[in-house]
C-alpha cells in the first residue's frame, strides 16, 4: 500500500471517529437542554436588565443566545447557540458565529438577545440562509441599573440587540458581524 493511500486511510478513519464522537442530535435531548438554557438566560435578563420584559412584549420575536464564548489572540472567534421565540414559543434554533482580527487577547462569555421589532425584520431573518447583524441593529445599553436605553429613535429600529451577563477578560462584547444560521440541536 502506498504511503499516500495509507495516509488517506488514516485521515479518513480519524475523521470518521471524530464525527462519530459528535452526537448528531437524533433521539437526544439537545433541544430540551437548549430550551432550558434559553429559559434561564431570559429570566436572568428580565431580572437584571430593566426594560427588557417590556421590550419583549412589543417585539415580533426574540432570539436569545444564552451563552456565547469568544476568544482571541490576534485572531479570534466566537460561537453560541440559542432559540428564536415568538409569543413565548420556540420556533427555531440558531447558532451564532463570528471571526475577528486585530489587537485582541483574552476570552469571555456573554449572553445576548435580538429583539425583532417588526414582522418584516423577523420574516427577513427567518428566510435568510445565514443572517448577519449589521448596521440595522440598534444597541440598547443598561447603565447603572437604570432603565434600558431604548428611546423613541431606537424603538423604531427593526432589530434591537441587548448584550448581558458578561464574564471574562476581553473588554466589551458586540453582536455586530455575528452570522446566525438555523440549526437542529
C-alpha positions as CSV (number, residue, x, y, z in Angstrom):
1,X,0.0,0.0,0.0
2,X,1.5,3.4,-0.9
3,X,2.2,6.0,1.7
4,X,-0.4,8.3,0.1
5,X,-3.2,5.8,0.3
6,X,-2.2,4.8,3.9
7,X,-2.2,8.4,4.9
8,X,-5.6,8.9,3.3
9,X,-6.9,5.8,5.1
10,X,-5.6,7.0,8.5
11,X,-7.0,10.5,8.0
12,X,-10.4,9.1,6.9
13,X,-10.6,6.8,9.9
14,X,-9.7,9.7,12.2
15,X,-12.3,12.0,10.7
16,X,-14.9,9.3,10.9
17,X,-14.1,8.7,14.6
18,X,-14.3,12.4,15.3
19,X,-17.7,12.7,13.6
20,X,-19.0,9.6,15.4
21,X,-17.9,11.2,18.7
22,X,-20.1,14.2,17.9
23,X,-23.7,13.5,18.6
24,X,-26.0,14.1,15.7
25,X,-28.9,15.0,17.9
26,X,-31.1,12.1,16.8
27,X,-33.0,10.8,19.9
28,X,-31.1,13.3,22.1
29,X,-32.3,15.9,24.5
30,X,-30.3,18.7,22.8
31,X,-33.4,20.8,22.1
32,X,-34.7,20.4,25.7
33,X,-31.3,21.4,27.1
34,X,-31.0,24.4,24.8
35,X,-34.6,25.5,25.7
36,X,-33.8,25.2,29.4
37,X,-30.7,27.4,28.9
38,X,-32.7,29.9,27.0
39,X,-35.4,30.0,29.7
40,X,-32.7,30.6,32.3
41,X,-31.0,33.4,30.3
42,X,-34.3,35.0,29.6
43,X,-35.2,35.1,33.3
44,X,-31.8,36.5,34.1
45,X,-32.2,39.2,31.5
46,X,-35.6,40.2,32.8
47,X,-34.4,40.4,36.4
48,X,-31.1,42.1,35.7
49,X,-31.7,44.3,32.6
50,X,-34.7,46.6,33.4
51,X,-37.0,47.2,30.4
52,X,-36.3,44.0,28.5
53,X,-39.6,42.4,29.5
54,X,-41.5,45.4,28.2
55,X,-39.3,45.3,25.1
56,X,-40.1,41.6,24.5
57,X,-43.8,42.2,24.8
58,X,-43.6,44.7,21.9
59,X,-41.3,42.6,19.7
60,X,-42.5,40.4,16.9
61,X,-39.9,37.8,18.0
62,X,-36.8,37.5,20.2
63,X,-33.7,35.4,19.5
64,X,-32.0,34.6,22.8
65,X,-28.4,33.3,22.8
66,X,-27.8,32.1,26.4
67,X,-24.1,31.5,26.1
68,X,-21.6,32.9,23.5
69,X,-17.9,32.1,24.0
70,X,-15.4,34.5,22.5
71,X,-11.6,34.1,22.5
72,X,-8.8,35.7,20.7
73,X,-5.1,36.2,20.4
74,X,-4.6,38.4,17.3
75,X,-7.2,36.2,15.5
76,X,-10.4,35.5,17.4
77,X,-13.8,34.0,17.1
78,X,-17.0,33.3,18.9
79,X,-19.7,30.7,18.9
80,X,-23.0,30.2,20.7
81,X,-26.4,28.6,20.2
82,X,-29.9,29.8,21.0
83,X,-33.6,29.9,20.2
84,X,-35.9,32.1,18.4
85,X,-39.2,32.7,20.3
86,X,-42.4,34.2,19.1
87,X,-45.1,34.7,21.8
88,X,-43.1,32.7,24.2
89,X,-42.9,29.6,22.0
90,X,-39.6,28.3,20.4
91,X,-39.9,28.3,16.6
92,X,-36.3,27.6,15.5
93,X,-32.8,27.1,16.9
94,X,-29.8,29.1,15.7
95,X,-26.0,29.2,16.0
96,X,-24.1,32.5,16.1
97,X,-20.5,32.6,14.8
98,X,-18.1,35.4,14.3
99,X,-14.4,35.8,13.4
100,X,-12.2,38.8,14.2
101,X,-8.7,40.0,13.5
102,X,-6.6,42.7,15.2
103,X,-5.3,43.7,18.5
104,X,-7.1,41.3,20.9
105,X,-6.1,38.9,23.6
106,X,-8.3,37.0,26.1
107,X,-11.6,35.2,26.4
108,X,-15.1,35.9,27.6
109,X,-18.6,34.6,27.7
110,X,-21.8,36.5,27.4
111,X,-25.4,36.2,26.5
112,X,-27.4,38.4,24.1
113,X,-30.9,38.8,22.8
114,X,-32.0,40.2,19.4
115,X,-35.5,41.8,19.6
116,X,-37.1,41.9,16.2
117,X,-39.4,44.9,16.5
118,X,-41.2,44.5,13.1
119,X,-42.7,41.5,11.5
120,X,-40.7,42.3,8.3
121,X,-37.4,42.2,10.2
122,X,-38.4,38.8,11.8
123,X,-39.5,37.4,8.4
124,X,-36.3,38.5,6.7
125,X,-34.3,36.9,9.5
126,X,-36.2,33.6,9.2
127,X,-36.0,33.5,5.4
128,X,-32.2,34.1,5.3
129,X,-29.9,31.1,5.0
130,X,-27.3,33.0,7.0
131,X,-28.3,36.3,8.5
132,X,-25.6,38.7,9.7
133,X,-26.1,41.5,12.2
134,X,-25.1,44.8,10.6
135,X,-25.9,48.5,10.7
136,X,-29.7,47.8,11.0
137,X,-29.2,46.7,14.6
138,X,-29.6,49.3,17.4
139,X,-27.7,48.5,20.6
140,X,-29.6,49.1,23.8
141,X,-27.4,49.5,26.8
142,X,-28.1,49.2,30.5
143,X,-26.1,51.6,32.6
144,X,-26.0,51.6,36.4
145,X,-29.3,49.6,36.8
146,X,-31.2,52.3,35.0
147,X,-34.0,51.6,32.5
148,X,-32.9,50.1,29.3
149,X,-31.6,52.7,26.9
150,X,-34.4,52.5,24.4
151,X,-35.6,55.8,23.2
152,X,-38.1,56.7,20.5
153,X,-35.4,56.5,17.9
154,X,-34.1,53.1,18.8
155,X,-37.7,51.8,19.4
156,X,-38.2,52.4,15.6
157,X,-35.2,50.3,14.8
158,X,-36.1,46.9,13.2
159,X,-33.6,45.0,15.4
160,X,-32.5,45.9,18.9
161,X,-29.6,44.0,20.4
162,X,-29.0,43.6,24.2
163,X,-25.8,42.1,25.5
164,X,-25.8,40.9,29.1
165,X,-24.2,38.5,31.6
166,X,-20.6,39.2,30.5
167,X,-17.7,37.4,32.2
168,X,-14.2,37.2,31.1
169,X,-11.1,39.1,30.1
170,X,-11.9,40.8,26.8
171,X,-13.3,44.3,27.2
172,X,-16.7,44.8,25.5
173,X,-19.0,42.5,23.6
174,X,-21.0,43.2,20.5
175,X,-23.0,41.1,18.2
176,X,-22.2,43.1,15.0
177,X,-20.7,40.8,12.5
178,X,-22.2,37.6,14.0
179,X,-23.7,35.3,11.5
180,X,-26.8,33.4,12.5
181,X,-27.6,30.1,10.9
182,X,-30.6,27.8,11.6
183,X,-29.6,24.6,13.3
184,X,-31.1,21.3,14.6
185,X,-29.9,20.8,18.1
